[in-house]
Amino acid sequence: MGISTASLSPYFNLSSAALVFFLTIFLVLLSRRTRSKRAKLPPGPPGWPVVGNLFQLARSGKEFIHYVRDLQPKYGPIFSLKLGTRTLIIVTSPELAHEALIAQGQVFASRPAELPTRAIFSCNKFTVNSAVFGSTWRSLRRNMVQGMLSSTRVKDFRDVRNSAMGRLINRLGVEAKSTNGVVSVLKNVRFAVFCILVSMCFGVEMSEEDIQKVDDTMKDVLLTLLPRLDDFLPILGPFFSKQRKRALEVRNNQIRTLLPFIEQRRSALQNPGSDKSGSTFAYLDTLFDLKVDGRKSAPSDAELVSLCSEFLNGGTDTTATAIEWAIARLIQKPEIQSKLYSEIKSTVSDRTVEEGDLEKMSYLNAFTKELLRKHPPTYFVLTHAVTQPSKLAGYDIPADANVEFFSQAIAEDPKIWSNPKEFDPERFASGIEDADITGVTGVKMVPFGVGRRICPGLGIGTTHIKLMVARMVQEFEWSAPPSQDVIDFSETLIFTVVMKNPLQAMIKPRT
């Protein structure tokens, strides 16, 4: 659902006192009729009739994540919130995450009812991430994993990644020459990642202008998907007609922007040899004639747009954000940077780091795992729902509830981690502590989720992170700008968990 993407407080400036009064009376009467039917939910703060904890959240003036953090010590490893018509079950412990996503994995493998705006962009749940647990989801996921994200397919795009890495290093160097060595980390890294995914998705050559246009369109989509008050109180829908109209405009622009590239690829496949500038293979190639269980027709153009957008959005900000946090940690602790550089030199000497070198670098792998433990891409994994009413920790989990797994709390549980607040790759490098990020051998951290709905891009995502960190450390020595003595690790959520103050870093070419 993504309710963690923003504070809901700006939406509570209701202009009509009479509307609030009559609405409250109506909700009180309605709640009296439904009280006897309530399930035994996990504990949580008492709320108002039907509107639940929405007003409390708004009055707190806090972002949703901070509101949840304040509740965790009081209510424990599992608690519930009522946000209007939505019931949220918050899970914060590794043990309960394992119980739900592994032991009861099939039951907790679905998605909740989609918000109306999101349904517009997902073509009514016709994407891997949004589809309910069933035949459509199996078909879409199987196609993405086997057709595009298998180890063999990922290797096929090695040249694309090498080209993007070269472009990234060049862009950083050019920017540094005009700014006395200071560069914007997130902006440059994000563009490099997006270039890789665009090539993998469409298989056609694009100018930087076209790539930027597609990127801007994707950002508009993500901004449009941020939650609104009427998502939780549909009765207020008439007050948000402008926002709904805007969502349709963004969707139409998304289709207009992406469809020409889809048609270009379709034409290239239908006329072999007519377009030699593109890739020999692309994600789109697997989608044009995709047969989804229970459907006779291939995906429509609108569905192709949704599936391509999912592919682009799923791997861009998550990877770019991780790299920003990685560089910040290397600046904060120069000894880690020195150790990484020494490992790179001892592994490849004076040649450029290649993908085949990554698994030989044990400290790089330990650093990456600690990075994902301490800085998971989002505060919560994608929202889960049960396929049927279930139980967890003795509490009822209704079929219409949003089950949220608090990834940061799970990865900082003091019962299973020593000094969990400390960023320390040595915990993994020394072998004293370890964690299986897939959750197969146990749940201790969930940066990509675990179980049946684990992120299908886990492999390519970690490859991109390792390769970018290795290349950036190999080419440059990273330090704080002269105007900044200490790195500010304050965070905020903009699609993913980013640094509140975007990282500016000083780079010095290695000699």
N, C-alpha and C positions, 0 to 999 in steps of 0.2 A: 504494500500500500504506500509505503514511503512517507508516513506521517512525520518521520523524524527529519524531514528536509527543511523544516522552517518552524519558527515560533508561530503559534496560531493567534497570539494576542492582538495583532493588528486588525483582526476580523471582527472584533467584538464591540465596535462603535455603533450600536443600533440606535437609529435616530428617533424611533417612536416608542415612548414609554408605554403607550396603550398596547402596542403590539406585544411587547414583552410581558405585560400583565396578563393579557388574554391567552397568550401562548403558554405561560406558566400554569394558569388555571387548567387549561386543556391537558397539559402534560401530567399534572397531579392526578386528575381524574383517570387518565389513561393508565398511569402507573398503578393505581389501586386495583384496576381490573387484571393487570398482568403480574402482580406481585406474587400471587400464589404459584405461578408457573416458573418462577426463577430457578435456575440450576444452582448447584452448590459450586460456585466459582471460587477461584483462589481469592485470598483476602486482598483488600485494596481500600483506598480512601473512599469514604462515603461521598456520594454525589447528589446532585439535584435530580428530581424525577425526570427520567428520559434524557435530558441534556447531559446527565451524568457529571463528569469532571471537567467538562469544557470550560465553564466559567472559572473554575479554580485554576486551571491551567492558564487562562487568559489573565486573571488577576495576579498570578505569580510574576508575570512579566518575564518569564524564563523561556528559553528554547525547550522544546519537548525533551531533548536528551538530558538537560540539566534537571528538569522536573522529575524524570525517571530516576536519575542518580540520587536525588534527595529521598525518594521513596524506598529505594532498595534496602538501606540499613534497617528500616522499620518493618518492612513486609517480607523480607527474605528472598529466597531463590526463585519464587514464583508468585506473582501477584497480578491483579486485574485492574483495568481502568475501563470506564465507560465514557466514550466520546460520542455523544449523540446516539445515533443508531448503531454505532460500531462498538463491539466489545473487544478489548485488547487483552490478551494473556501475555504477560512479559516473563520470559524465562532467562535467568541470569547465571545459572550454575552449569558447569560442565557435565555433572551427573545427570541432570534433568534433560540437557540437550542430547546426551547420548541415549537416554531412555526414549525420548520422543523421535529423534531423527534416525537412530540406528535400530534400537530394539523394536520400536513401533514405526519403523520407517515408512511402510506402505500406508499406514493410517494417516500419518502427518505429512504426506507428500503432495497435497493439493494446494490450491490457491483460493483465497476468499473471493467473494463477489467483487467485481472490479468497479472502481469509481467511474461514473459516466464519462468524464473527460478522458480517462485512460482507455476506456473501451473504444473511443474514436481512433486513437493512435495504434491500438493493438489489433484493430479489425475484430473486435469482440473476442479477445483472447486467442488470436491465431499467431502467437509467438511462443518460442521455447519457454521463456521466463513466466509468461502470464497464463499459459494454458492450464486448465484443471488437469488433475491426474487422470489419465485415460488414454485412449487410442490416438487422439490428435497430438497430445504432448509426446507420446512415444515416437510417433512418426517424425515430428519436427526435430526432436532431440537426437534421435538416431541419425537422421540426415546430417545434422550439424556436426556431430561427433565423428561419424564414420566418413562423411563426405568432405569435411573441411578441417577438423581439428585433430585428426589422427596424427601420430608422430611422423608418418610418411608425408602427409599433406603439408604439415608445418615445415618440414625440411625443404619442400618444394619452393618455399618463399624465402629461402635464405638470402638470395641475391637482393630481394626487395628490402629485407631488413638491413643488409649491409649498405645499400644505397641510402636508406633513411638515416643510418648511423653516421655516414659520411656527411650527409647534409646537415645533421644536427651539430656535429663538431665544427663544421664550417660556419654555420649560423652563429654559434656561440663565439667563435673567434672574431667574426666580423663585428658583432655587437660589442665585444670587449674593446676593440680598437677605437670605437667612437665614444666609449663611456669610461675610459681610464680603468678598464679591466672588470667592471661590474656588469653582471648579466642577470636577466630575469629567468629563473630556472623553469618554473611551471609552464610559462608561455611557450618556450622553445621545445621543451620535452613533449608537451601535449601535441604540438604540431607534428613532430616526428612520428609519434605513435599513430596519429590520425592518418598520416600519409601511408603508413604500412597497412592499416586496416582498409582504407579506401581501395588500395591496389588489390588486396586479398578479396574484397567483396565484389568489386565491379570488373576487375580485370581489364580496365581501359586506362589509357594514359590521360591524365588531367593536368592542366596548368595549375600553378600555385593559386591563381585567381579562382579557378573552379573549385579547388580543394577548400579554399577559404569560404567560398559561398556555401558549399555543402556543410562545412563545420558550423557556420553561423546559423544555418537552418536547424541543425541538430541541437544547438544551444537553445534556440527558440522553443523547440519541442520540449526540452527538459524543463525550461522555465514555466511553460504552460501546464506541465504536469504537477507543479507544486500544489499542495493541498489548499482547498478553500473551505470556508465554514459550511457551505451548502453540501459539501461532500459528506459531512457528518450530520447535518440537519437538513435533509432534502426539502422540508417544508419551507425553507427560506430560499428555495430555488428562484422564485420570481425576482429576487433582489440581485441576482447574479446573471441576468440575461446578457449583459455586455461581455462578461467573461466567457460565457458559452459561445457567443458569436465570435469572439477573438480566437477561441480554441479551434473552431471550424476554419477560420482564416489561416491559422498556422498549419493545420492539417493539409489544406488545399495547397499552400505554398510548399510544404514538404513533398507532396506528390509531384507538383510542377518541377521542383528542383531535381529530384532523384530519377524521375521517369525517363528523361532523355538519356541518361547513362545506362539505364536498364535496357532501353530500346537499342542503344548502340551495341551493347554486348549481345543482345538477341540477334541483331543483324550480323554481327561478326561470326556467330555460331552457325547461322543459316547459310552464310556465304564464306566458307573457309578460304583464307588467303586474301580476303578483301580488306582486312584490317590487321596488319602485322605489327602494329604498335603496342598492342595490349599483351596481357599475360596469356600463357597457354592454358591456364585454368583459373577459375574464380568461384567464389561461393554461389554466385548467381547461377552458374552452370548447373548446380545441384537442385535449383529451385524451379526452373522453368517448367519442367515436366514432373514435378514431385507428386507422387500419389500418396495422399494421406488417407489412412484407414477410415472407411465410412464415407468417403467423398469420391465422386466420379470425375470431377474436374480438377485441373491443375490450379495452383494459386492464381488469383486475379492480380491485376497490376497493383491495386491498392494493398493487397496482402504482400506482394513482393516488396513494396516500399516499406511496410512494417517490419518484415523480416530483415531487410538490409539495414534499416535504422537500428534494430536491436543489435545486430552484429557490430555496427560502428559504435553505438553508445556503450555497449557492454564492456568494451575493452579499452576505451580511450581515457576517460577521467580516472578510472581505477588505477591504471598503470602510471599515468602522469603524476597523480597525487602521491603514489608510493615513491616515485623518484624524487619528488620535492622533499618529502620527509627523510629520504635516504641521504641526500646531500646535506640537509640541515644537521643530521646526526654526525656526518663525517666532519663537518665544520666544528660542531660542538666538541667532538672527541678526536683530535688530530691523530692520536695513537691508533685509532681504528683505521683511519685513512692510510696511515703509513703501513700498517700491516696488510691492508688490501693491495696497496701498490707493490709491496715487496712480493706478495704471492703472484701478482700478475707478471712481474718481471721474471720471477723464477720459473714461471710456467711457459711464457711465450717469448721471453727475451726481448728483442727489438721489433718483432713483427706485430702486426695488429691482432688484437684478440678476436678469435672466431668462436662461433657457437660450439664447436666441438671441444673447445678448451674449458667451457664453463663447469662441467661436472668434475673436472680435475682440481678445481679450486675449492677446497673444503672450507676455507674461511669465508669466501664469497657466499657460499651456500648457507653457512651459519648466519652471516650478516643478513641475508635475504629472509631467512626464517624468523629471525628476531625482529626485522623490520615489519613483517606481516603480523607478528604477534602483538607488537606494541602499537602499530599503526594500521589496523585493518581498514580497508577502503571505506566502509560505512559502519555506523554505530550498531546497526541491526542487519542481519542477513535478510534477503528478500522474504517478505511475509509468507508464512505457511498457513495452511488450514487443514483440518481433518476431513477425511472422506466420509466419516460417520461420527456421531457423538462418541466421545472417548473419555478416558481418564488419564490424568497425569498427576503424580504425587498425591493421589487420593481425591483430586478435585475434578469436577466435570469440565470437559472441553467441548462446548457446543459446536455444531457443524458450521455455524455462521460466524464463529469467532476468528479474529485475526491473531495468529500466534506469532509473537515477535521474539527472536532469539538475540539477546544483547551480547554481541560479539566482543565488545571491549571488556565487559565484566567477566566473561568466560575466560578470556586470555590473560586476565590479571587476578585470577582467583588465588588468594594467598595460601589456600590449602594445597595447591598443586604446583605453585611456582615459588621459588625463593626470590626475594626482592622483586616482586612483579612489576613495580613502578619504574624500575631501573632499566635503561636500554643497555643490554650487555650481550653481544654476540658470543662471548666466551661460554655462556650457559650451554650453547649448542656445539661450539667448536671443541670444548673439552669433553663433551659426552656426559657431563654430569646430569644434564636435563635434555629431554628431547620431546618432540611432539609430531604426530602424524597429521599433517594438515588435511588429509583426506578423511580422517575420522575412522578409518577401517580398524585400526588397532586401539582406538580410544579417542575420546574428545577432550582436547586441552586448549585448542584454539580453532576458530572457524572463520578465517578470512574469506574463504570461498564457499562457506556453507559446508555441510556434510550430508551424507545419505543420498537418497535417490535424486534430490534436487540440487546436488552439488554443482557449482558453476562449471559448465562444460569447457570454459576457457582457462581453467586452472593451469594447464600445461603451458599454453602459449603465453599466458600472463606472467608466469614466473620466468619464462625464457626471456621475455622482453625486459623485465626488471633487471635480471642478472646481466644481460648483455649491455644494457644502457649504463648501469653502474660501472661495469668493468671498463667500457670504452671511455666514459667521462673521467674516471680516475686515471686511466692510462694516459690520456691526453693532457689533463690539467691538474694542477694542485688547487684545491678549493679552500677558501678562507672567508671570514666575515668581511664585509666592506669596512673601510676606515671609520665610517660614521656609526658603525654598530658594534658595540663591544660584546654584547651577548645576544644569542639567537633567541627570538621570542617563539616559544612553542605553543602559544595559544592557538586554539583550533576553532573551526566553525564548519557548518555543513552547507556546501554549495554543490549539489549533486553527489559529491563524495566528501569525506572529511579532509578539509584542506587547512593549510596554515592561515590563521586569521589575517596575518600580514604577509602577503606573498613574498617568498624568499628572494632576496637579492644577494648575490654571492660574488666574491672576487675570484677570478680565475687567473692562473699563471701557467703558461705552456710548460710542459715537462721538457727538460733538456736531454 
